[in-house]
Amino acid sequence: MAIERTLSIIKPDATRRNLTGKINAKFEEAGLRIVAQKRLHLSTAQAGKFYAVHAERPFYGELVEFMASEPVVVQVLEGEGAIAKNREVMGATNPANADAGTIRKEFALSVGENSVHGSDAPETAAEEIAFFFSGLELVG
């Protein structure tokens, strides 16, 4: 399997509860390395641009408002099959359907406040990483 990079966001519901370290431990225990990381507070415009792919969906406004409500931690994870591995560690979007031991099963508050975001494909990962990080910030 190829070494990949993927974007991970620790969302406002998790940063508010000081879960960054616990969440990152799960990524690292799964063999993913954090090669870039920063904490920031997205503006509504930034959150809207990042989630523009969902602009026509009914939850878009609520998602943008939530993501701009408090700080997030954006990071790049690297490892073999990092995109699929990250999604496995995150668990199902609905925490009620997530497997035991996954981030969402342990930490999510609801479908909307589900603690983490992860890229879903190599093309998406490349776009999402470039949204938040310059090449100089990616330290492998």
DRENLUMLO-472957 format. One line per 4 residues: their letters; for each residue x, y, z of N, C-alpha, C, O, CB. Coordinates in Angstrom, 2 decimals, always signed. Glycine has a CB too. Example, Ala and Ser with C-alpha at 12.3 -4.5 7.8 and 13.67 -1.06 7.14 Angstrom:
<rs>
AS> +13.19,-5.69,+7.80,+12.30,-4.50,+7.80,+13.20,-3.30,+7.80,+14.24,-3.32,+8.46,+11.31,-4.47,+9.05  +12.85,-2.25,+7.08,+13.67,-1.06,+7.14,+12.90,+0.03,+7.87,+13.41,+1.14,+8.04,+14.08,-0.60,+5.72;
</rs>
This chain:
<rs>
MAIE> +0.85,-1.18,+0.00,+0.00,+0.00,+0.00,+0.89,+1.25,+0.00,+1.95,+1.26,+0.62,-0.96,+0.00,+1.23  +0.45,+2.26,-0.68,+1.24,+3.48,-0.84,+1.16,+4.39,+0.37,+0.16,+4.41,+1.10,+0.78,+4.23,-2.08  +2.23,+5.15,+0.58,+2.24,+6.18,+1.61,+1.40,+7.33,+1.07,+1.62,+7.82,-0.04,+3.72,+6.65,+1.97  +0.44,+7.76,+1.86,-0.47,+8.85,+1.48,-0.48,+9.91,+2.56,-0.01,+9.71,+3.68,-1.90,+8.31,+1.22;
RTLS> -1.04,+11.04,+2.18,-1.33,+12.11,+3.15,-2.81,+12.42,+3.06,-3.41,+12.34,+2.00,-0.46,+13.39,+2.88  -3.38,+12.77,+4.19,-4.80,+13.11,+4.25,-5.00,+14.25,+5.23,-4.21,+14.43,+6.16,-5.65,+11.88,+4.66  -6.05,+15.03,+5.02,-6.36,+16.10,+5.95,-7.24,+15.57,+7.07,-8.14,+14.76,+6.84,-7.06,+17.28,+5.23  -6.97,+16.03,+8.27,-7.78,+15.72,+9.44,-8.12,+17.05,+10.11,-7.27,+17.92,+10.25,-7.03,+14.74,+10.43;
IIKP> -9.37,+17.18,+10.53,-9.77,+18.35,+11.32,-10.37,+17.83,+12.62,-11.27,+16.99,+12.62,-10.80,+19.26,+10.54  -9.86,+18.35,+13.72,-10.49,+18.11,+15.01,-11.45,+19.27,+15.21,-11.03,+20.43,+15.33,-9.42,+17.99,+16.20  -12.72,+18.95,+15.24,-13.79,+19.95,+15.17,-14.04,+20.67,+16.51,-13.53,+20.25,+17.55,-15.06,+19.29,+14.72  -14.82,+21.77,+16.47,-15.06,+22.58,+17.66,-15.60,+21.81,+18.88,-15.23,+22.12,+20.01,-16.02,+23.65,+17.33;
DATR> -16.46,+20.82,+18.67,-17.00,+20.10,+19.83,-15.89,+19.36,+20.57,-15.96,+19.19,+21.78,-18.10,+19.11,+19.39  -14.87,+18.91,+19.85,-13.76,+18.18,+20.48,-12.72,+19.14,+21.07,-12.21,+18.88,+22.16,-13.10,+17.25,+19.46  -12.40,+20.23,+20.37,-11.42,+21.17,+20.93,-11.97,+21.83,+22.18,-11.23,+22.10,+23.13,-11.02,+22.24,+19.88  -13.26,+22.10,+22.19,-13.90,+22.71,+23.36,-13.75,+21.81,+24.59,-13.60,+22.30,+25.71,-15.39,+22.98,+23.08;
RNLT> -13.78,+20.50,+24.37,-13.68,+19.55,+25.48,-12.24,+19.06,+25.71,-12.00,+18.12,+26.47,-14.59,+18.34,+25.22  -11.29,+19.73,+25.05,-9.87,+19.45,+25.26,-9.49,+18.00,+24.92,-8.77,+17.35,+25.66,-9.48,+19.75,+26.69  -10.00,+17.51,+23.77,-9.78,+16.13,+23.36,-8.70,+15.97,+22.30,-8.50,+14.86,+21.79,-11.07,+15.54,+22.86  -8.01,+17.03,+21.95,-7.02,+16.96,+20.87,-5.98,+15.87,+21.11,-5.70,+15.08,+20.21,-6.32,+18.31,+20.73;
GKIN> -5.42,+15.80,+22.28,-4.40,+14.80,+22.59,-4.93,+13.38,+22.50,-4.26,+12.50,+21.96,-3.83,+15.05,+23.96  -6.12,+13.16,+23.04,-6.71,+11.81,+23.00,-7.02,+11.39,+21.56,-6.81,+10.23,+21.20,-8.00,+11.77,+23.84  -7.50,+12.32,+20.76,-7.80,+12.01,+19.36,-6.50,+11.73,+18.60,-6.42,+10.77,+17.84,-8.58,+13.17,+18.70  -5.50,+12.58,+18.79,-4.24,+12.36,+18.09,-3.58,+11.05,+18.51,-2.92,+10.41,+17.69,-3.30,+13.52,+18.35;
AKFE> -3.74,+10.65,+19.74,-3.19,+9.37,+20.19,-3.79,+8.22,+19.39,-3.09,+7.26,+19.05,-3.45,+9.15,+21.71  -5.08,+8.31,+19.08,-5.73,+7.25,+18.28,-5.14,+7.19,+16.87,-4.92,+6.10,+16.34,-7.25,+7.50,+18.21  -4.89,+8.35,+16.27,-4.27,+8.37,+14.94,-2.88,+7.74,+15.01,-2.52,+6.91,+14.17,-4.19,+9.82,+14.39  -2.10,+8.14,+15.99,-0.73,+7.65,+16.09,-0.70,+6.15,+16.41,+0.14,+5.43,+15.89,+0.03,+8.43,+17.17;
EAGL> -1.60,+5.69,+17.26,-1.67,+4.26,+17.58,-2.02,+3.43,+16.35,-1.66,+2.26,+16.26,-2.70,+4.02,+18.68  -2.71,+4.04,+15.40,-3.09,+3.36,+14.15,-1.97,+3.42,+13.11,-2.14,+2.92,+11.99,-4.36,+3.97,+13.58  -0.85,+4.03,+13.45,+0.28,+4.09,+12.54,+0.34,+5.32,+11.67,+1.14,+5.38,+10.74,+0.25,+2.92,+11.68  -0.49,+6.32,+11.94,-0.47,+7.57,+11.18,+0.43,+8.58,+11.89,+0.45,+8.67,+13.11,-1.91,+8.15,+11.03;
RIVA> +1.18,+9.33,+11.09,+2.06,+10.37,+11.64,+1.47,+11.74,+11.35,+0.91,+11.96,+10.28,+3.49,+10.26,+11.05  +1.59,+12.64,+12.29,+1.14,+14.02,+12.08,+2.33,+14.78,+11.50,+3.35,+14.96,+12.17,+0.62,+14.68,+13.44  +2.20,+15.21,+10.23,+3.31,+15.89,+9.56,+3.08,+17.40,+9.42,+3.97,+18.12,+8.95,+3.52,+15.29,+8.19  +1.93,+17.87,+9.81,+1.64,+19.31,+9.87,+0.43,+19.48,+10.79,-0.47,+18.64,+10.81,+1.37,+19.91,+8.42;
QKRL> +0.43,+20.58,+11.54,-0.69,+20.79,+12.47,-0.74,+22.26,+12.87,+0.29,+22.91,+13.08,-0.54,+19.89,+13.73  -1.97,+22.78,+12.97,-2.16,+24.12,+13.53,-3.57,+24.26,+14.07,-4.52,+23.63,+13.59,-1.89,+25.20,+12.48  -3.68,+25.11,+15.06,-4.97,+25.42,+15.68,-5.38,+26.78,+15.13,-4.59,+27.73,+15.14,-4.90,+25.41,+17.27  -6.62,+26.88,+14.67,-7.10,+28.16,+14.17,-8.60,+28.28,+14.37,-9.30,+27.30,+14.64,-6.75,+28.32,+12.68;
HLST> -9.06,+29.49,+14.24,-10.50,+29.77,+14.36,-10.97,+30.23,+12.99,-10.68,+31.34,+12.57,-10.79,+30.87,+15.48  -11.71,+29.36,+12.30,-12.21,+29.68,+10.96,-13.25,+30.79,+11.02,-14.08,+30.83,+11.92,-12.80,+28.44,+10.30  -13.19,+31.67,+10.06,-14.27,+32.64,+9.88,-15.42,+31.90,+9.19,-15.24,+30.80,+8.66,-13.81,+33.90,+9.05  -16.58,+32.51,+9.19,-17.71,+31.92,+8.48,-17.40,+31.80,+6.99,-17.76,+30.81,+6.36,-18.99,+32.76,+8.70;
AQAG> -16.74,+32.80,+6.43,-16.37,+32.76,+5.01,-15.40,+31.62,+4.72,-15.55,+30.93,+3.71,-15.76,+34.09,+4.58  -14.41,+31.42,+5.58,-13.45,+30.33,+5.38,-14.14,+28.97,+5.49,-13.90,+28.09,+4.66,-12.31,+30.43,+6.41  -14.97,+28.80,+6.49,-15.68,+27.53,+6.66,-16.60,+27.28,+5.46,-16.69,+26.16,+4.97,-16.50,+27.53,+7.97  -17.27,+28.33,+5.00,-18.15,+28.21,+3.84,-17.40,+27.81,+2.59,-17.88,+26.99,+1.81,-18.87,+29.50,+3.59;
KFYA> -16.22,+28.38,+2.39,-15.41,+28.04,+1.21,-14.91,+26.59,+1.32,-14.96,+25.85,+0.34,-14.20,+29.01,+1.07  -14.45,+26.19,+2.49,-13.94,+24.83,+2.66,-15.03,+23.80,+2.39,-14.78,+22.78,+1.74,-13.38,+24.65,+4.07  -16.24,+24.05,+2.88,-17.35,+23.10,+2.73,-18.26,+23.44,+1.54,-19.40,+22.99,+1.50,-18.17,+23.07,+4.01  -17.77,+24.22,+0.58,-18.57,+24.64,-0.58,-19.17,+23.46,-1.33,-20.24,+23.60,-1.94,-17.72,+25.47,-1.52;
VHAE> -18.51,+22.32,-1.31,-19.03,+21.13,-2.00,-20.42,+20.73,-1.47,-21.19,+20.07,-2.16,-18.05,+19.95,-1.84  -20.73,+21.15,-0.24,-22.01,+20.82,+0.37,-23.01,+21.98,+0.32,-24.06,+21.92,+0.96,-21.80,+20.41,+1.81  -22.71,+23.02,-0.44,-23.52,+24.25,-0.43,-25.00,+24.02,-0.73,-25.85,+24.75,-0.22,-22.97,+25.22,-1.42  -25.32,+23.04,-1.53,-26.72,+22.78,-1.89,-27.43,+21.83,-0.93,-28.62,+21.56,-1.08,-26.79,+22.21,-3.29;
RPFY> -26.72,+21.33,+0.04,-27.31,+20.36,+0.96,-27.98,+21.09,+2.13,-27.55,+22.18,+2.50,-26.24,+19.37,+1.49  -29.01,+20.51,+2.70,-29.77,+21.20,+3.74,-28.98,+21.51,+5.01,-29.33,+22.43,+5.75,-30.96,+20.39,+4.10  -27.93,+20.77,+5.28,-27.16,+20.97,+6.51,-26.01,+21.97,+6.36,-25.31,+22.25,+7.33,-26.61,+19.65,+6.98  -25.81,+22.51,+5.16,-24.66,+23.37,+4.87,-24.54,+24.56,+5.84,-23.49,+24.77,+6.43,-24.74,+23.88,+3.45;
GELV> -25.60,+25.32,+5.99,-25.55,+26.51,+6.85,-25.21,+26.17,+8.28,-24.39,+26.84,+8.92,-26.88,+27.24,+6.81  -25.82,+25.13,+8.79,-25.55,+24.69,+10.16,-24.10,+24.21,+10.29,-23.44,+24.48,+11.30,-26.54,+23.55,+10.57  -23.60,+23.50,+9.29,-22.22,+23.01,+9.30,-21.23,+24.17,+9.32,-20.29,+24.18,+10.11,-21.95,+22.11,+8.07  -21.45,+25.15,+8.45,-20.56,+26.31,+8.38,-20.58,+27.07,+9.71,-19.53,+27.45,+10.23,-20.98,+27.24,+7.22;
EFMA> -21.75,+27.29,+10.25,-21.87,+27.99,+11.53,-21.13,+27.24,+12.64,-20.41,+27.85,+13.44,-23.35,+28.17,+11.91  -21.30,+25.93,+12.68,-20.64,+25.10,+13.69,-19.13,+25.16,+13.54,-18.42,+25.34,+14.53,-21.12,+23.66,+13.58  -18.63,+25.01,+12.32,-17.18,+24.98,+12.11,-16.51,+26.33,+12.40,-15.31,+26.38,+12.65,-16.87,+24.55,+10.69  -17.28,+27.40,+12.36,-16.75,+28.73,+12.67,-17.03,+29.13,+14.12,-16.67,+30.23,+14.53,-17.35,+29.76,+11.73;
SEPV> -17.66,+28.27,+14.88,-18.10,+28.63,+16.24,-16.98,+28.69,+17.26,-17.04,+29.48,+18.20,-19.13,+27.65,+16.70  -15.97,+27.87,+17.10,-14.86,+27.79,+18.05,-13.63,+27.28,+17.29,-13.75,+26.88,+16.14,-15.21,+26.84,+19.26  -12.45,+27.29,+17.93,-11.24,+26.82,+17.25,-11.32,+25.36,+16.81,-12.05,+24.55,+17.39,-10.05,+27.00,+18.14  -10.55,+25.06,+15.77,-10.38,+23.70,+15.27,-8.87,+23.43,+15.21,-8.06,+24.36,+15.27,-11.06,+23.50,+13.85;
VVQV> -8.52,+22.17,+15.08,-7.13,+21.79,+14.83,-7.12,+21.13,+13.46,-7.76,+20.10,+13.25,-6.55,+20.82,+15.95  -6.38,+21.73,+12.52,-6.23,+21.14,+11.19,-4.86,+20.49,+11.14,-3.88,+21.03,+11.65,-6.39,+22.22,+10.06  -4.82,+19.32,+10.52,-3.55,+18.61,+10.48,-3.47,+17.70,+9.28,-4.49,+17.34,+8.69,-3.34,+17.81,+11.75  -2.26,+17.33,+8.93,-2.02,+16.40,+7.84,-1.47,+15.12,+8.45,-0.48,+15.13,+9.18,-1.04,+16.99,+6.78;
LEGE> -2.14,+14.02,+8.14,-1.72,+12.71,+8.60,-1.06,+11.98,+7.44,-1.49,+12.11,+6.30,-2.92,+11.88,+9.17  -0.01,+11.22,+7.73,+0.72,+10.50,+6.71,+0.90,+9.05,+7.14,+1.12,+8.76,+8.31,+2.07,+11.16,+6.44  +0.81,+8.16,+6.17,+1.05,+6.75,+6.44,+0.57,+5.88,+5.30,+0.02,+6.38,+4.32,+0.38,+6.33,+7.73  +0.79,+4.59,+5.44,+0.32,+3.65,+4.41,-1.21,+3.67,+4.39,-1.86,+3.45,+5.41,+0.84,+2.21,+4.69;
GAIA> -1.76,+3.95,+3.21,-3.22,+3.99,+3.07,-3.85,+4.97,+4.04,-4.90,+4.67,+4.62,-3.80,+2.62,+3.28  -3.23,+6.12,+4.22,-3.66,+7.08,+5.26,-5.12,+7.51,+5.14,-5.78,+7.72,+6.16,-2.78,+8.30,+5.20  -5.63,+7.64,+3.93,-7.01,+8.11,+3.76,-7.98,+7.08,+4.34,-8.85,+7.43,+5.15,-7.33,+8.36,+2.27  -7.83,+5.83,+3.95,-8.72,+4.78,+4.46,-8.49,+4.54,+5.94,-9.44,+4.32,+6.69,-8.52,+3.48,+3.68;
KNRE> -7.23,+4.57,+6.37,-6.92,+4.34,+7.78,-7.53,+5.43,+8.65,-8.10,+5.14,+9.70,-5.38,+4.28,+8.00  -7.42,+6.68,+8.22,-8.01,+7.79,+8.97,-9.53,+7.60,+9.09,-10.10,+7.78,+10.17,-7.70,+9.14,+8.28  -10.17,+7.24,+8.00,-11.62,+7.07,+8.02,-12.02,+5.90,+8.92,-13.05,+5.95,+9.59,-12.16,+6.84,+6.59  -11.20,+4.86,+8.95,-11.46,+3.73,+9.83,-11.34,+4.15,+11.30,-12.18,+3.79,+12.12,-10.47,+2.58,+9.53;
VMGA> -10.31,+4.91,+11.62,-10.10,+5.37,+13.00,-11.18,+6.36,+13.42,-11.59,+6.37,+14.59,-8.71,+6.03,+13.13  -11.66,+7.19,+12.48,-12.73,+8.14,+12.81,-14.03,+7.41,+13.13,-14.70,+7.76,+14.10,-12.96,+9.12,+11.64  -14.39,+6.41,+12.34,-15.66,+5.72,+12.52,-16.76,+6.36,+11.71,-16.56,+7.40,+11.07,-16.05,+5.70,+13.99  -17.93,+5.75,+11.72,-19.08,+6.23,+10.96,-19.48,+7.64,+11.38,-19.32,+8.02,+12.54,-20.26,+5.27,+11.13;
TNPA> -20.00,+8.41,+10.42,-20.43,+9.79,+10.69,-21.42,+9.85,+11.84,-21.33,+10.72,+12.70,-21.05,+10.41,+9.45  -22.36,+8.92,+11.86,-23.33,+8.84,+12.95,-22.69,+8.02,+14.07,-22.45,+6.82,+13.89,-24.69,+8.20,+12.48  -22.40,+8.63,+15.21,-21.73,+7.90,+16.27,-22.49,+6.66,+16.74,-21.88,+5.72,+17.26,-21.50,+8.81,+17.44  -23.80,+6.64,+16.56,-24.58,+5.46,+16.94,-24.22,+4.26,+16.07,-24.39,+3.12,+16.49,-26.08,+5.77,+16.83;
NADA> -23.73,+4.52,+14.86,-23.35,+3.45,+13.93,-21.85,+3.18,+13.91,-21.40,+2.28,+13.21,-23.81,+3.80,+12.55  -21.09,+3.94,+14.68,-19.63,+3.80,+14.68,-19.20,+2.59,+15.49,-19.82,+2.23,+16.49,-18.97,+5.07,+15.22  -18.12,+1.96,+15.06,-17.58,+0.81,+15.77,-16.96,+1.23,+17.10,-16.48,+2.36,+17.24,-16.53,+0.08,+14.90  -16.98,+0.33,+18.04,-16.35,+0.56,+19.35,-14.88,+0.89,+19.14,-14.21,+0.29,+18.29,-16.51,-0.69,+20.28;
GTIR> -14.37,+1.83,+19.92,-12.98,+2.19,+19.85,-12.66,+3.29,+18.85,-11.54,+3.81,+18.85,-12.19,+1.02,+19.53  -13.62,+3.65,+18.00,-13.38,+4.72,+17.04,-13.56,+6.08,+17.71,-14.19,+6.19,+18.77,-14.32,+4.59,+15.82  -13.01,+7.10,+17.09,-13.10,+8.45,+17.64,-14.55,+8.88,+17.80,-14.93,+9.41,+18.85,-12.36,+9.44,+16.74  -15.35,+8.66,+16.78,-16.74,+9.12,+16.85,-17.55,+8.34,+17.87,-18.42,+8.91,+18.53,-17.39,+9.02,+15.49;
KEFA> -17.29,+7.06,+18.02,-18.02,+6.28,+19.03,-17.68,+6.79,+20.43,-18.56,+6.90,+21.28,-17.67,+4.77,+18.91  -16.42,+7.12,+20.65,-15.98,+7.54,+21.98,-16.23,+9.01,+22.29,-16.50,+9.36,+23.44,-14.53,+7.26,+22.13  -16.14,+9.88,+21.27,-16.13,+11.32,+21.56,-17.24,+12.15,+20.92,-17.53,+13.24,+21.42,-14.85,+11.86,+21.14  -17.86,+11.69,+19.85,-18.87,+12.50,+19.16,-20.08,+12.74,+20.05,-20.47,+11.87,+20.84,-19.30,+11.84,+17.85;
LSVG> -20.67,+13.91,+19.91,-21.87,+14.26,+20.66,-23.14,+13.98,+19.87,-24.21,+13.73,+20.44,-21.83,+15.72,+21.07  -23.02,+14.01,+18.52,-24.17,+13.82,+17.64,-23.65,+13.63,+16.21,-22.44,+13.64,+15.98,-25.16,+15.03,+17.72  -24.56,+13.45,+15.28,-24.17,+13.36,+13.87,-23.48,+14.65,+13.43,-22.48,+14.60,+12.71,-25.40,+13.06,+12.97  -23.99,+15.78,+13.84,-23.42,+17.07,+13.46,-22.15,+17.41,+14.23,-21.18,+17.91,+13.65,-24.43,+18.16,+13.68;
ENSV> -22.15,+17.13,+15.52,-20.98,+17.38,+16.35,-20.24,+16.05,+16.53,-20.28,+15.42,+17.59,-21.38,+18.00,+17.75  -19.56,+15.64,+15.45,-18.96,+14.31,+15.43,-17.45,+14.32,+15.57,-16.78,+13.35,+15.21,-19.33,+13.61,+14.16  -16.91,+15.41,+16.10,-15.52,+15.55,+16.57,-14.43,+15.63,+15.52,-13.42,+16.30,+15.75,-15.22,+14.43,+17.43  -14.58,+14.98,+14.36,-13.49,+14.96,+13.38,-13.99,+14.99,+11.94,-15.12,+14.59,+11.64,-12.63,+13.73,+13.60;
HGSD> -13.13,+15.48,+11.07,-13.34,+15.45,+9.62,-12.14,+14.78,+9.01,-11.02,+14.92,+9.51,-13.56,+16.90,+9.03  -12.34,+14.04,+7.94,-11.22,+13.45,+7.21,-11.52,+13.41,+5.72,-12.67,+13.22,+5.31,-10.92,+12.04,+7.73  -10.50,+13.59,+4.92,-10.64,+13.53,+3.46,-11.15,+12.16,+3.04,-10.89,+11.16,+3.71,-9.30,+13.84,+2.77  -11.88,+12.13,+1.92,-12.49,+10.87,+1.48,-11.85,+10.25,+0.25,-12.23,+9.14,-0.15,-13.93,+11.09,+1.21;
APET> -10.89,+10.92,-0.37,-10.25,+10.40,-1.58,-8.92,+11.14,-1.80,-8.74,+12.23,-1.26,-11.19,+10.56,-2.82  -8.02,+10.58,-2.58,-6.73,+11.26,-2.83,-6.88,+12.67,-3.40,-6.16,+13.58,-2.99,-5.90,+10.43,-3.77  -7.81,+12.86,-4.34,-8.01,+14.18,-4.93,-8.53,+15.17,-3.89,-8.09,+16.32,-3.83,-8.98,+14.09,-6.13  -9.46,+14.73,-3.09,-10.02,+15.57,-2.04,-8.94,+15.92,-1.03,-8.83,+17.06,-0.59,-11.21,+14.88,-1.34;
AAEE> -8.14,+14.92,-0.65,-7.07,+15.15,+0.32,-6.11,+16.23,-0.19,-5.74,+17.13,+0.56,-6.30,+13.83,+0.60  -5.71,+16.14,-1.44,-4.79,+17.13,-2.00,-5.39,+18.53,-1.95,-4.71,+19.48,-1.57,-4.43,+16.76,-3.45  -6.66,+18.67,-2.33,-7.33,+19.97,-2.31,-7.47,+20.49,-0.88,-7.20,+21.67,-0.62,-8.70,+19.87,-2.96  -7.88,+19.62,+0.04,-8.11,+20.04,+1.42,-6.80,+20.41,+2.12,-6.76,+21.37,+2.88,-8.82,+18.95,+2.19;
IAFF> -5.74,+19.65,+1.87,-4.44,+19.98,+2.46,-3.98,+21.34,+1.96,-3.52,+22.16,+2.74,-3.39,+18.89,+2.12  -4.09,+21.57,+0.65,-3.66,+22.84,+0.06,-4.49,+24.02,+0.57,-4.01,+25.15,+0.58,-3.75,+22.76,-1.46  -5.72,+23.77,+0.99,-6.58,+24.84,+1.53,-5.96,+25.42,+2.81,-6.03,+26.62,+3.04,-8.01,+24.30,+1.82  -5.36,+24.57,+3.63,-4.86,+24.99,+4.93,-3.34,+25.11,+5.05,-2.85,+25.83,+5.92,-5.33,+24.04,+5.95;
FSGL> -2.58,+24.41,+4.19,-1.14,+24.34,+4.38,-0.37,+24.63,+3.10,-0.79,+24.24,+2.01,-0.75,+22.97,+4.89  +0.75,+25.33,+3.24,+1.70,+25.48,+2.13,+2.63,+24.28,+2.17,+2.72,+23.59,+3.18,+2.50,+26.84,+2.22  +3.32,+24.04,+1.07,+4.26,+22.93,+1.01,+5.35,+23.02,+2.08,+5.83,+21.99,+2.55,+4.90,+22.88,-0.34  +5.74,+24.24,+2.46,+6.77,+24.42,+3.48,+6.33,+23.94,+4.86,+7.17,+23.66,+5.72,+7.17,+25.87,+3.55;
ELVG> +5.02,+23.86,+5.08,+4.51,+23.46,+6.39,+4.38,+21.95,+6.55,+4.11,+21.47,+7.65,+3.17,+24.10,+6.63  +4.58,+21.20,+5.47,+4.45,+19.75,+5.52,+5.82,+19.16,+5.79,+6.69,+19.15,+4.92,+3.85,+19.18,+4.20  +6.01,+18.67,+7.00,+7.30,+18.16,+7.43,+7.19,+16.68,+7.71,+6.69,+16.28,+8.76,+7.81,+18.93,+8.67  +7.66,+15.85,+6.77,+7.50,+14.40,+6.88,+8.54,+13.71,+7.70,+8.50,+12.49,+7.85,+7.50,+13.81,+5.56;
</rs>
